[in-house]
C-alpha cells in the first residue's frame, strides 16, 4: 500500500554547513526523525562518525588545523567516503540523505554540489549558525564532551582542546552566500531563519518544520483518556463516555499537571473532539482537534475484536499481518493517522510552554513513536496503558522519559 501523504520517487540530499558545536547534528537528527515518521526513507551520514570508526577516536585539536596537510588529507578522505556511501544509498532507493559535516569552505561545497549533480541528485544546504556564546559553550559541555574523542579526558582540558578545534575551523570558515543557491540559514537553533531559493515539495516541508523548531526545553505529557464504557465492554471506536473508573482520572490528571507545571507557566492542552478525551481534560482550558480523534474503524466501529474475527475473518487476518498499513473498510490505517497528525505534531513542536495531549491509544502510540524515534512499523504495537501520563522532557541535548500511573484501571483495550 503506497503512502498517500507524499509523491513517489522524490529524492533529496540535505547538506549541513557550519562550525563545530553549532547544532548541526541536532538539526540533522531532528529532520531525519520527522521525515522517517512521515514515511520517507531517511538516513544521516555523519562524517565525524566515519573518522572515529576508521581512524580512531583519539584526535586532538592539531589534527584539525588547516595547515596540517596530513590531517586535512585524512579528513577529506573521510568526508568523501561518507558522501560516496550516501550516493550509493540514494541510488539503492533512499529518499532523503542527510550529509552531516562542517562543509565550511566554498571549495568544499562546490565539490559536493558537482558530485551530487553528476549523481543526478537534488540538494539543499542547511547552515546552522550560532551567534550566542552561551549556547555554544552549553553545546560543547552537553554533547561534544560526551564524544568518544574525549573519553576519560578531564572536562576543563576537553573544553580547551575542543575550543581550539573550533578556532581552526573559524580561520577557514566561509558562510553560505553569493553564488550559492537553495539554502536555509538556521540561526541560534530557530530564533531566526534566512532562506534563499528554496522550492519543491520536500525542501518546503523541511523548511516549514524548521520554522516551527526551537531550543527551549519543556515537558510534553501524553496520555490516553480515562477508561471509557467501550473499554469496559471491549468495543472499539465510538464516542463513549467515561466509565465509573475513568471518571476518577480527570481529577488525578489535573492535580498531576498542577504539581508538575511549575509557577508562572500555563500548559497548552490538546484533546480530540470525542467525549471521553474532553471529559478527561475536565476543567482545564483545552483546544479540541478532530485530527486527534481515534483511528476510524469504519464498518468495524463499535465491534469487539472477537466480533471482527467472527464476522470479518479476512479483515482480522489482514490487520494481524500488517497493523501499520491495514485500513479498516471505510475507515483508516495507522499510516492515514500519521498523515492527519502532522499539523498537530508541528504545533506541539512550536510550543514553548508545557504541552498536554489527551487522546486515544493509536494517536498516542504515533506521537510517542515520533518523539522516541521508534520505527513506524513498531508504533502500532507500543504499550500505552490507561490512566498513565508519559512525561517527555524535550530539549536540545536529548529526551528523557518518565511514566506516572495515576490510578489503576479496571480494564484496558
N, C-alpha and C positions, 0 to 999 in steps of 0.2 A: 504494500500500500504506500503510495507516494505521500509526502508531506505537503499539504496544500498551502502552507504558510510561506513558501519560498519558491523562486524559479529554479528549475532543474538546470544543472550544468554550469552555473556561475561559479567562478573561482576568483580568489583574491589573495595577494601576498601583502601582509601588513609588515612594514619595516620600521622598527623602533629606532629613534635617534635620541641621543642625549648623554650628558656626563654621567659618571657613576653616582649612585645614591640619589638619583632624581626620580625614582619611582617607575622606571621603565618596566621592570619585571612585574610590578603591581598592576600597571596598565595592561601588560600582555596577558597576565593570568586572568584578569577580570574580563577582558574582551573574550578570551578563549572560553571561559566558563559560561558566559552569556550565550555565545554562538553555539556551543555544544548543546546547551539546554534547549535551544530552539531547533536543533536538528542538523546543524552544519557540522560536517566532519572537520574538526579543527585541531591543530597541533602547534605547540610552541617549540621553536628551535632556539635554545639559549646557548650563545657562543661561550659564555663562561663555564657552562656545564661541560662543553666539549673540551675546553682547556684542562679542566680539573680531571676529566676522565682519561684524557690521552697524554697529558704532560705532567699530571700530578697537582695536588693542592698545596703547593709549598712556595709559590712565587711571592716575593716581596716587591716593594714599590719600584725598585730599579729595573725590574723586568718590563715595566710599562713605560719607561722613559722613551720619548720619541727618538733620542739619539742612540738607543740600544738596538743596533742593527739586527742582532740575532733574536732578541726578544720580539722585535717587530716582525721578523720573518715568521717566527712560530705563531704569533698571534694572528697574523693574516692567514696562515695556513689553516688554523682552527676556524676562522671566520669563513673561509672558502669551503671548508669541509661541511660546515653546518648549512651553508647556502646550497651546496650541491645536494645534500640529503633532503633539504626542503623541496628542491625542484623535482627530485625523483619521486618524493612522496606525493607531490601535487600531480605529477603525470600518472601516478598509480591510482588517482581518484580522489585525493584530498580536496576539500573545498576551500579552506582558509588556512594558509600557512603563516605563522607569526614569527618573524625573524627578530629575535631579542638580542641586540648588541648595541654598542655605543654608536658606531657609524658616524663619528663626529666630524669627518672631513668631507668636503665636496668631492675630492678624488675618490674616496671610498664609496660614496653614494652613487657617483657616476658609474663606477664599475658594477655596482649592484643593479642599477637601472638597466644597463646594457645587457647584463647576463639574463635578467628576467625577461627582457624584451626578446632576446634570442630564444628563450624557452617558451615564448608565446603566452606569458603570464602578466596579468594586470597587477598594479601595485599601488599602495597608499602609504606615504610616510606619516608617522605619528612621532612628533618630537615632544619629549617630556622635559619640561623646564621647571626648575625650582628656584625662585628668587628669594626665598625665606631661609636664612641660615639656620634657624632653629629646626625647621623641617628636615633640612639636610642632615644635621647632626643627629636628630632623632632617628632618621632612616639608617644612618651608619650604625648607631648603637643597637637598634632593634632588629635589623636584618643582616647587614654586612658582617657584623661581628659574630653572627651565628654560622657564617660560611665556613666550610672546611679549610679555607685559606688561613683562618686564624684559630684553628683548633688548638687549645692549650696555651694560647698567647695571652698575656695579661691585657686587660681592657685598655688601659692608657697607651700601652705600646701598640696595640692593634689600631686604635683610633689615629695615632700619629702616623703609622705606616699607611693606612688607607687614605688619610688626608693628603699625603704626599703623592699617592697614586692618582687621586683626583686632580692634583695640581699638574701632573704630567699631561693628563688629557686636556686640561684647560688651556695649556700652551698651544695646542694644535686645533682647538675646537672652532668650528665654523658653523654657526646656526643655519638652519634652513632659510633660504631667502631667494634672491634674484636668480631667475632661470630655473628654479626648481618648483614644479607644479604638483598639484594634487597632494596636499598635506594638511595635517591638523597639528597645531601647537597647543599642547595640553599643559597649562601653566599652573603651578602650585596645586597639583592634583585636583584640577577642576575649578579653581577660583576664577580663572579666565581661560577662554578658548579662542584661538585665531584659526581661520580656515582659508584655504586657497585652493580653488579648482576642484573641489570635491563633488562628484556626481556619481550616479549609479545606485542600484538597489542596496548592495552590501556596504559600500562606503558610507552611504547616507544613514543606514541603520546603525553602523558603528558610531558615527558622529552623534546621532541623536542619543545613543546610550551614554557616550562620554559626557555630553552636555548635562546629563542628569546624575553624574557620579561625583562624589566628593570624598574628602578625607575624614570628616568628623566621625568619631566613634559614637555609637548609640546602640541600645538594645532593640532587637526585633523579637517580639513574642508571637509565637504561632500556637494556636490551639483549635481543636475541634469544638463544636458546640457541645453543650451538656447533653447527656443521654436523652434521646427522644423516644416517643412512643413507638416509632418504627424500629429503633434499635432494640427495644424490648421484644417486639414481635418478629424481628429478623427480616423485615421488609426493606427494600432499597428504594432510593429516590423519595418522591412525595414531598409534602410540605407539612410534616407532622409537628406538633408542639412538643415541648419538653415533658419527660416522664416525671414521676414523683422524685426519683433520684436526681434527675437532671435539673430540677428546679432548685436544688441546693447549690448548684455550681455558680450561678451568676454572682451571688454574694461573696463566695470564696474567691472568684476571679477578680472582682472589684477590689477586694482587700489586698490581694496579691499585687495588683498594679499600683495601688496607693502606696504600699510599702516600698516597692522597687523603683518607682519612677524618680524619686528624689525631689527636693524642693526646687521650685521655680521652673519645673518642666511639666508640660502637659502632653500626654500621649496622643498620637493620632490613631484612631480606632477604625478599622475597616471590617465590615461584615458583608455577608451575602444579603440578598433580599428575602431569604426564606425565614419563616417564623422562628425556627429553632436557633439560628445564629443571633437574630435580633433580640430574642428573649435572653440569650446567654450574655449579651453585652449589657443587659439591664438598663440602668440609668446613665451609663456613660454616653457622652456625646459621640456619635458614630457617623461614618459615611458608608452607606449601603451600596454595594456594587453587584449588579446582576452577573458581572464577569466572574465573581467569586462563588456563584451557585455551584452546587454539587454536579458531578458528571451526569449528563442526561441519559437515563437508562432506556429511553424510547419506549418500545412496546413492552419492555420488562418492568417499567416503572410500577412500583407498589407490590411487586412479587418478591418472594423469598428465593434464595439460591436453590433450594430444593425444588421449588415450583418451576424455576427456569430449567433445571436439569431434566425434569419430567416432561415439561411442555415443549421446550425448545432444546433438545439434546445436542443438535449440531451447533447451535449458538453457544451453549455452555462449553462444549469442547473447544470451539474456536477461541473463546475467551481464555480458557486454560492454556492454550498453546501460545498465545501472544497477547498478553494482557495490555501491553503498551499500545499496540496498533488496533486491537479489536474494537470495532464500533458497534454499539447496540443498534439493532434495526430501528430506524427513525430517531436515533439518538447520537451519542458522541463516543469518541475514543479518548484515551489519555492524550494522544497527540493533538486532538482537537482542543482539548482543555488547555494544553500548553499555549496553543495559538491565541486563545482568548485571554489567557493570563498575562501575556506580555505587557500590555499597558499597566496592569496592576503592579507588576514587578518593577517596572521603571518608576512608577510613582513611589513605591517603597524605597527604592534606591535614592530617590530625590530627597526624601525627608531627612531633616536634621534632628528632629525630635524623636523620642522613643515611639515605636510603632507596634500596635497590637492588631493581629489579624485573627478574627474569629470566623472560621469557615468549616469545610467539610473534609472528610478523610482523603479523597482523591486530590483535592485542591491543596491541602496542607502537605501531602506527600510530595507534590510537584514543587511547591515553594521551598520546602525544606531541602529537596534534592538540588535545587539551584544553588542555594547558599552553601551547601556542603560539597558541591561539585560531584554529586552522585551521578553515575552513568544513567542515561534516560531509561534504558530497559530495566534498571533496578528500581526505579522510583515507584512503580505500582505495587511493589512488594514491601515497601518500608513499613515499619511498625510505628503507628501513630495512635497511642491509646487515648481513650476518653478521659476527660477531667484532668488532663495533664497539660501544663504550659511548657513549651520548648523555648528556652531563652537563648538567643543567638546574639552574642556581643560582637557586632560588626565593626571592624577597624582597619586601618591601613596595613597592619602588620600581621593579619591573620584573623581567625574567627574562633571564638570559644563558645562551647555549648554546655548548658546545664538544663536538666529536666526537673520539674516540680509537679508531683502528683498531689492535687489539692483535696480531692475526695475520692474514695474508692467507688468505681461504678459497679452497678449490679450486673450489667451485661456489656457486650460490645458487638460491633458489626461482625 
